[in-house]
Structures are given as C-alpha cells and as structure tokens.
Amino acid sequence: MPATSAPKQGTEAGGHNARQPRHPSSSTTTTAPRAATTNGAGRIAIELRHIDKSFGGVEVLRDVSFSLAAGEVLGLLGDNGAGKSTLIKIITGVHQPNAGQILFGGNEERGLNVDRARALGIETVFQERALADQLSLWNNIFMGRPLTHWLGFMNVRAMRKITSDLMGESMGFTSAVLTPDTRVTGLSGGERQGLAIVRALHFEADIIILDEPTMGLSLKEVDKLVQFVRSIKAAGKSAIFIDHNIFHVYSVADRVVVLDRGRVAAELSTSEYSLDQVTDIMREIATTGTFVDPNGKQSRRATTAAETTGKAS
C-alpha cells in the first residue's frame, strides 16, 4: 500500500487554596492484578481493561482495552457511532461500564463518578467549550473553584492576578484590549479553547480530554489549538484527543486508537505509520471492519503506551 507521507520522529498570586491540590480518597481503590510502572518513563496514567457497555440491550462498547502513558497524547478516532463519546463518558464517570476495569496509576477504580474522576485529575474540554459567555475570563477560570480569603470570602484580586499571568504565560494573549475582566463572548473560537485548556492545566489536571476541539475553528485557530495540545505534553500531562479530522490528530498524537462499532480495531504508533497509512487503515476498517497491515505486522497492532513514552514529538 503506497504511503507518501513520512512517519513522524519520534508563581502565582496569593490567596487561600490557590491551586487546590487533589487528595483522592483511597477507600474506593484496590490494587490491580498487574500494577503499571509508577515512576519515570513508561508510567501508565490510565488503563482500560475489557470495557463493555450496553444501553437497552444495544451493545455500544465491546472488550475495549488500551492505556495512556504520562506525558503522552493519544488520538481517539472512528466514524460516528463508533463509541467514542460513550467511552469518554465512562472515563469521566458519567456512565458506568457493564464489565471491565479502569485503573489509575495501577490501581483499580470502582464506582467511578464525575466528582471522583475530577479528584483523580481528569478534565474535559468539550467541543461546546463549556464556558459562560457573559462572564469574565477570571470568572470562567475559577468557576466552581473560587479562591477565598481565610474568612471564606472570594479573593477576587488574587483570581484576577492569576488570570492575568495565565493570559500572558500560557494562553499567549498579548492584546491590550483583553484583560481578566473581558467577557468570554469577545473571544475567538481558538481563544476559547485555549482558555478551557489552560483552566484544566491550572487546576493540575493529569489527563485532559479534548472532545472535537477543532470544530468550528479557522485554520489559524486550529494551528494555535495544536500548540496548546503540545503544551499539555510539555507540561508532563497526558491528553486524549478526539477529532473528526485525522490530520489534526496525527500532527500531535504519539499513538492513535481506532474504534469501529464499539471495539478497538487498530492501535497505531505515529512513529511507525505515516499519515497516509493511518488514513488508508481507517478507510479499510470503516469498509470491512479489519485491515491488512502495510508494515507486515498483525492486523490488530496493539502498541502499548510504554512503547511510545519518550518518543520525540
């Protein structure tokens, strides 16, 4: 199968609880049968094992297994109805799987819910961007998690200062027109996505899920978003990047997982497969449900997260 594209080579202001670090309870975790490495390269941030999910007798996910390493960007691809949204809702605690295990840092998490997922460091940037248009930038950054003085009153000064720092250091907002008091309604689509990503990073998210983040963005805004995704990896965090456009995903992903009719049909390292090869594989999977590996490997190539950790982005 021809492939024309070469593979890729591999202090903030004061205020009470400024970062609000997570302190997950250990009461709901049990040690997994096979613990992942917990230090250094290859540490597994999250692992799914044999996840099944059905709604009203309709099987949506079947035996889904894959892992995500610390500091890795994983692309999640597949046609509409492949099960991507359901899978993400399971990872974020919105839905409970009918079968299977979810492990964080090698520990199994049972009865995962939305609050617990957030406590474990999972944040989602939705395609709707989930921002309050009529509120200011600082209000959106600290929505639901305001900084307070020791008496319990909101520390507005600290929140404005931190937002101002984030605007220059992380979001790259250099326009004098934009201030912490600017309403979100005045931001472009790319700036909104950047705000949502920076909010997740500020609150020390370890895993950031990007759900169709390029939808409705201009080419220039997409380029800026891609830079934001790269900044997630540079910060040592992990990301699951879901998008309808394989070109956007491939440019930043270490691996791609292809879902097809509720199952993992392919798991491909972008250091081993060119963009053209991945595109052809996805097209073949959509048509036949399987594929012939152009590199002469197994038709279900399960490249693990540990294999790609440390690969140049």
C-alpha positions as CSV (number, residue, x, y, z in Angstrom):
1,M,0.0,0.0,0.0
2,P,1.7,3.3,-1.0
3,A,2.4,5.9,1.6
4,T,3.6,9.3,0.5
5,S,3.9,10.9,4.0
6,A,6.9,10.0,6.1
7,P,6.3,8.9,9.7
8,K,7.0,11.3,12.4
9,Q,10.1,11.1,14.5
10,G,9.8,10.2,17.2
11,T,4.4,31.6,40.6
12,E,1.1,32.8,41.1
13,A,-0.7,35.4,43.3
14,G,-1.5,34.7,46.8
15,G,-4.9,33.5,48.0
16,H,-6.2,30.7,50.1
17,N,-6.0,27.3,48.3
18,A,-4.6,28.9,45.2
19,R,-4.2,25.6,43.4
20,Q,-6.5,23.4,45.5
21,P,-4.4,20.2,45.1
22,R,-6.2,16.9,44.8
23,H,-6.3,14.5,47.7
24,P,-8.1,11.4,46.3
25,S,-9.6,9.1,48.9
26,S,-8.0,5.6,48.9
27,S,-11.2,4.0,50.1
28,T,-12.5,3.2,46.7
29,T,-9.4,1.8,45.1
30,T,-7.9,-1.7,45.1
31,T,-4.6,-2.9,43.8
32,A,-4.9,-4.2,40.2
33,P,-3.7,-7.7,39.4
34,R,-0.9,-6.2,37.2
35,A,0.3,-2.8,38.5
36,A,1.8,-0.4,36.0
37,T,5.1,1.3,36.5
38,T,4.6,4.3,38.8
39,N,7.8,6.2,38.4
40,G,9.8,7.5,35.4
41,A,9.3,6.8,31.7
42,G,6.5,4.4,31.0
43,R,4.3,5.3,33.9
44,I,0.8,4.5,33.0
45,A,-1.7,7.3,33.7
46,I,-4.9,5.3,32.9
47,E,-5.6,1.8,31.7
48,L,-8.9,0.4,30.4
49,R,-9.3,-3.4,30.5
50,H,-12.1,-5.2,28.7
51,I,-14.7,-2.5,28.9
52,D,-18.2,-3.4,27.8
53,K,-21.2,-1.0,27.8
54,S,-24.8,-1.6,26.6
55,F,-27.9,0.6,26.6
56,G,-31.3,-1.1,26.5
57,G,-29.8,-4.3,25.0
58,V,-27.8,-2.4,22.4
59,E,-24.1,-3.2,22.8
60,V,-22.1,0.1,22.4
61,L,-18.7,-1.0,23.6
62,R,-17.2,-4.4,23.4
63,D,-14.0,-5.6,25.1
64,V,-12.3,-2.2,24.8
65,S,-8.7,-2.2,26.2
66,F,-5.9,0.4,25.9
67,S,-3.6,2.5,28.1
68,L,-2.4,6.1,28.2
69,A,1.1,7.0,29.5
70,A,2.1,10.1,31.4
71,G,3.2,12.8,29.0
72,E,1.5,11.1,26.1
73,V,-1.0,12.4,23.5
74,L,-3.4,9.6,22.4
75,G,-5.6,10.2,19.4
76,L,-9.1,8.5,19.5
77,L,-10.5,8.1,16.0
78,G,-13.6,6.5,14.5
79,D,-16.7,7.1,12.5
80,N,-19.9,8.5,14.1
81,G,-21.4,5.8,16.2
82,A,-18.1,4.0,16.8
83,G,-18.4,4.5,20.6
84,K,-16.0,7.4,21.2
85,S,-18.4,9.6,23.2
86,T,-19.6,6.6,25.3
87,L,-16.0,5.7,26.1
88,I,-15.1,9.2,27.2
89,K,-18.2,9.3,29.4
90,I,-17.0,6.1,31.1
91,I,-13.5,7.6,31.7
92,T,-15.0,10.8,33.2
93,G,-17.5,8.9,35.4
94,V,-20.7,9.9,33.6
95,H,-21.5,6.3,32.7
96,Q,-20.7,3.1,34.5
97,P,-19.3,0.2,32.4
98,N,-21.3,-3.1,32.4
99,A,-18.0,-5.0,32.6
100,G,-14.2,-4.4,32.7
101,Q,-11.7,-2.4,34.8
102,I,-10.5,1.2,34.9
103,L,-7.1,1.7,36.5
104,F,-5.4,4.9,37.5
105,G,-1.6,4.6,38.3
106,G,-2.0,0.9,38.5
107,N,-4.9,1.0,41.0
108,E,-8.4,-0.2,40.0
109,E,-11.1,2.4,40.5
110,R,-14.6,1.1,41.2
111,G,-17.8,3.0,41.0
112,L,-16.2,5.9,39.2
113,N,-18.3,9.1,39.1
114,V,-17.8,12.6,37.9
115,D,-16.6,14.1,41.2
116,R,-14.2,11.2,41.7
117,A,-12.8,11.5,38.1
118,R,-12.1,15.2,38.7
119,A,-10.4,14.4,42.0
120,L,-8.2,11.9,40.1
121,G,-7.1,14.7,37.8
122,I,-9.3,14.2,34.7
123,E,-10.6,17.4,32.9
124,T,-12.6,17.5,29.7
125,V,-12.5,20.3,27.1
126,F,-15.8,19.8,25.2
127,Q,-16.5,20.9,21.6
128,E,-19.1,23.2,23.1
129,R,-16.3,24.7,25.1
130,A,-18.4,24.8,28.3
131,L,-17.7,28.4,29.0
132,A,-20.0,31.1,30.3
133,D,-20.1,33.7,27.5
134,Q,-21.4,36.6,29.6
135,L,-18.8,36.2,32.4
136,S,-15.3,37.4,32.6
137,L,-12.1,35.4,31.9
138,W,-11.3,35.2,35.6
139,N,-14.8,34.1,36.5
140,N,-14.5,31.3,33.9
141,I,-11.1,30.2,35.1
142,F,-12.3,29.8,38.7
143,M,-15.9,28.8,38.1
144,G,-16.9,26.3,40.7
145,R,-13.5,26.5,42.4
146,P,-13.0,30.1,43.6
147,L,-10.1,31.3,45.7
148,T,-11.1,32.5,49.1
149,H,-9.7,34.5,52.0
150,W,-9.3,32.8,55.3
151,L,-12.8,34.1,56.3
152,G,-14.3,32.4,53.3
153,F,-14.9,35.4,51.1
154,M,-13.8,35.3,47.4
155,N,-10.4,36.6,46.8
156,V,-11.2,38.5,43.6
157,R,-7.8,40.3,43.5
158,A,-5.9,37.0,43.5
159,M,-8.1,35.4,40.9
160,R,-7.6,38.4,38.6
161,K,-3.9,38.4,39.1
162,I,-3.6,34.7,38.3
163,T,-5.8,35.1,35.3
164,S,-3.6,37.9,34.0
165,D,-0.4,35.8,34.5
166,L,-2.1,32.8,32.7
167,M,-3.1,35.1,29.8
168,G,0.5,36.1,29.1
169,E,2.4,33.0,30.0
170,S,0.1,30.1,28.9
171,M,-2.6,31.5,26.6
172,G,-0.3,33.9,24.7
173,F,-2.9,36.7,24.8
174,T,-0.9,39.8,24.1
175,S,-3.6,42.2,23.0
176,A,-4.0,45.2,25.4
177,V,-7.8,45.0,24.7
178,L,-8.0,41.7,26.6
179,T,-8.0,41.8,30.3
180,P,-9.0,39.4,33.1
181,D,-12.3,41.3,33.2
182,T,-13.0,40.8,29.4
183,R,-16.1,38.7,28.8
184,V,-15.7,35.4,27.0
185,T,-18.2,36.4,24.4
186,G,-15.5,38.6,22.9
187,L,-13.0,35.7,22.3
188,S,-12.5,33.8,19.1
189,G,-13.1,30.1,19.0
190,G,-9.4,29.3,19.3
191,E,-9.0,31.6,22.3
192,R,-12.0,30.0,24.0
193,Q,-10.4,26.5,23.5
194,G,-7.1,27.9,24.8
195,L,-8.9,29.3,27.9
196,A,-10.5,25.9,28.6
197,I,-7.3,24.0,28.2
198,V,-5.3,26.5,30.4
199,R,-8.1,26.2,33.1
200,A,-7.6,22.4,33.1
201,L,-3.8,22.8,33.4
202,H,-4.1,25.4,36.2
203,F,-6.1,23.0,38.3
204,E,-3.4,20.4,37.9
205,A,-5.3,18.0,35.6
206,D,-3.2,15.0,34.8
207,I,-5.4,13.8,31.9
208,I,-7.0,16.3,29.6
209,I,-9.7,15.0,27.2
210,L,-10.3,17.1,24.1
211,D,-13.6,16.3,22.6
212,E,-13.7,17.6,19.0
213,P,-11.9,20.7,19.9
214,T,-11.3,21.9,16.3
215,M,-14.9,22.0,15.4
216,G,-15.9,25.5,14.0
217,L,-12.3,26.8,14.2
218,S,-10.5,28.7,11.5
219,L,-7.2,27.3,10.1
220,K,-5.2,29.9,12.2
221,E,-7.2,29.0,15.3
222,V,-6.6,25.2,14.7
223,D,-2.8,25.9,14.5
224,K,-3.0,27.7,17.8
225,L,-5.0,24.9,19.4
226,V,-2.4,22.3,18.2
227,Q,0.2,24.4,20.0
228,F,-1.9,24.3,23.2
229,V,-2.1,20.4,22.9
230,R,1.7,20.3,22.5
231,S,1.9,22.5,25.7
232,I,0.0,19.8,27.6
233,K,2.6,17.2,26.7
234,A,5.4,19.7,27.5
235,A,3.9,20.1,31.0
236,G,4.2,16.3,31.5
237,K,0.4,15.8,31.3
238,S,-1.5,13.4,29.2
239,A,-4.2,14.0,26.6
240,I,-6.8,12.1,24.7
241,F,-7.5,13.9,21.5
242,I,-10.8,13.1,19.8
243,D,-11.4,14.8,16.4
244,H,-13.2,14.1,13.1
245,N,-10.1,15.3,11.3
246,I,-7.3,12.8,11.3
247,F,-4.8,15.5,10.1
248,H,-5.2,17.5,13.3
249,V,-4.8,14.4,15.5
250,Y,-1.9,12.8,13.7
251,S,0.2,16.0,13.9
252,V,0.4,15.8,17.7
253,A,-0.5,12.2,18.7
254,D,2.0,9.6,19.8
255,R,-0.5,6.9,19.1
256,V,-3.9,6.6,17.6
257,V,-6.6,4.2,18.7
258,V,-9.3,3.5,16.0
259,L,-12.7,2.5,17.3
260,D,-15.1,0.7,15.0
261,R,-18.6,-0.4,16.0
262,G,-17.7,-0.4,19.7
263,R,-14.4,-2.2,19.5
264,V,-10.7,-1.3,19.2
265,A,-10.0,-2.1,15.6
266,A,-6.4,-0.7,15.5
267,E,-3.8,0.8,17.8
268,L,-1.0,2.5,15.8
269,S,2.1,4.4,16.7
270,T,2.6,7.5,14.6
271,S,6.4,6.9,14.6
272,E,5.7,3.6,12.7
273,Y,2.8,4.6,10.5
274,S,2.6,7.5,8.1
275,L,-0.4,9.8,7.9
276,D,-1.3,8.2,4.5
277,Q,-1.1,4.7,6.1
278,V,-3.3,5.6,9.0
279,T,-5.8,7.2,6.7
280,D,-5.9,4.1,4.5
281,I,-6.2,1.8,7.5
282,M,-9.1,3.8,8.8
283,R,-10.8,3.7,5.4
284,E,-10.3,-0.1,5.2
285,I,-11.7,-0.6,8.8
286,A,-14.8,1.5,8.0
287,T,-15.5,-0.6,5.0
288,T,-14.5,-4.1,6.1
289,G,-14.1,-4.0,9.9
290,T,-10.5,-5.0,9.7
291,F,-7.3,-4.1,7.8
292,V,-4.2,-5.6,6.2
293,D,-1.2,-4.1,8.0
294,P,1.0,-2.2,5.4
295,N,4.0,-2.8,7.7
296,G,3.6,-6.5,7.7
297,K,2.6,-6.7,11.4
298,Q,-0.5,-8.2,12.9
299,S,-3.9,-6.8,11.7
300,R,-4.6,-5.8,15.3
301,R,-1.4,-4.0,16.2
302,A,-1.5,-3.2,20.0
303,T,1.3,-0.8,20.5
304,T,1.4,0.0,24.3
305,A,1.7,3.3,25.9
306,A,5.1,2.3,27.4
307,E,6.5,1.6,24.0
308,T,5.9,5.2,22.9
309,T,6.9,7.0,26.1
310,G,10.0,9.1,25.5
311,K,9.5,9.2,21.7
312,A,10.2,12.6,20.2
313,S,7.1,14.5,19.4
